[in-house]
Amino acid sequence: MSNSVQNMIVQILKNTEMSISGIKKELENKNQKMHRLALSGYLSSMVDSGILKVKEIKPSKVYSINQKGTVTMYRKIGKVVKEIFREDQGDQCLALLFHLFRRPVFIRELELCEVDLPKRYKKAVSPKKTQFIKSFQELGIEIPETDMIVEPENVNNINLLRELRVLLLDGMKDLKENPVVDDDQTTLEEI
């Protein structure tokens, strides 16, 4: 799925719910022409991945942002970390999020995982911080602009592999395509 179309749909539905006809009309207003069947496929995929929710109001389906989808993902990650580790859950959760998202992690994200805050971390600086905050806002998650972003001091790859295995076995399909993931490889010099 094209991220630009997905982002347009999220923007259209940010504060409202709408039928496929309404979404199609709004996309056309943004110079994005799309056949109704193709749009239906996009919407279905976004529902399957937890970004949108749908309810049937005969004869239409009405789509809206799934405010709970992303928060639930963080809770699942926190649950897995708590099941595997008795101590240092915040540090383990930070390492896992950092590895999965390939970017520094907001303190608010760790709070959403419902684990203690990490003890061993480095403060990070990212030129994309504002962009990440906007992406979270589109998902309905408020992150203060003053929220600190951090990264782990070190990463234990064996622990990460154990956590990732449990997450995969637990059916975390929605981690494949997360709109707040940074696709660019970041070096320490860039942070």
Secondary structure, DSSP 8 states (H G I E B T S, - for coil): --HHHHHHHHHHTTT--EEHHHHHHHHHHTT----HHHHHHHHHHHHHTTSEEEEEETTEEEEEE-HHHHHHHHHHHHHHHHHH-SS-HHHHHHHHHHHHHTS-EEHHHHHHTT----SSEEE---TTHHHHHHHHHHTT----TT--EEEES---HHHHHHHHHHHHHTT-GGGSS-TT---S---TTT-
